[in-house]
Amino acid sequence: NGLIPIIVDEAAHKVLFDFVEEVPNAEFTVDLASQTLSFPGGSVTFPIDPFSKACLLNGVDELGYILSFEKQIAAFEERP
């Protein structure tokens, strides 16, 4: 859906909300690869599950991830 929930600690949350109050039209940039949320004058890092990160970076969901192993699955199924 193009949305990624970002969880930050309480201190970072306060910094972000204070910044938005000062600059209501501020633009934020999310860099999923480096797990960084950047804004003018600062940045914060955020955690993300490695599997979810890999799926998002590769543009696949859980099924797409499994299907990427289609050849290995077929080879396994052909074994006696």
C-alpha positions in Angstrom: 0.0 0.0 0.0 3.0 2.3 0.0 2.9 3.0 3.7 5.5 1.9 6.3 4.8 2.4 10.0 7.9 3.8 11.7 8.5 3.3 15.3 10.8 5.6 17.2 11.6 6.1 20.9 9.9 8.7 23.0 12.7 11.2 22.7 12.7 11.0 18.9 8.9 11.2 18.8 9.0 14.5 20.7 11.7 15.9 18.4 9.7 15.0 15.4 6.4 16.5 16.7 8.2 19.6 17.9 9.7 20.0 14.5 6.3 19.6 12.7 4.9 22.3 15.0 7.7 24.7 14.0 7.6 23.7 10.3 4.1 22.5 9.4 5.0 21.9 5.8 8.2 20.1 6.4 9.2 17.2 4.2 10.5 13.9 5.6 12.5 11.3 3.8 12.4 7.6 4.7 15.4 5.6 3.6 14.4 2.0 4.2 17.9 0.6 3.3 19.6 2.6 6.1 16.5 2.6 8.3 16.6 6.4 8.6 13.9 9.1 8.7 15.5 12.4 7.7 14.2 15.9 8.0 15.8 19.3 7.6 18.2 19.6 10.5 18.2 16.0 11.6 17.4 12.4 11.3 16.4 9.4 13.4 16.8 5.7 12.9 14.1 3.1 13.3 13.9 -0.7 13.6 12.2 -3.0 11.2 12.0 -6.7 10.9 14.7 -8.0 8.5 12.2 -10.1 6.5 9.7 -7.2 6.1 12.6 -5.0 5.1 13.9 -7.5 2.5 10.4 -7.9 1.0 9.8 -4.1 0.8 13.2 -3.5 -0.8 12.6 -6.2 -3.3 9.0 -5.2 -4.0 7.5 -8.6 -3.0 5.1 -9.9 -0.4 5.4 -13.2 1.4 4.0 -15.1 -1.5 6.4 -13.4 -3.9 9.3 -14.3 -1.6 8.3 -17.9 -1.6 7.9 -17.9 -5.4 11.4 -16.6 -5.8 12.4 -20.2 -4.7 10.3 -21.8 -7.3 13.2 -23.7 -9.0 14.4 -25.0 -5.6 10.9 -26.1 -4.6 10.4 -27.9 -7.9 13.7 -29.7 -7.6 12.8 -30.8 -4.0 9.4 -32.0 -5.2 11.0 -34.1 -7.9 13.3 -36.0 -5.5 12.3 -39.6 -4.8 
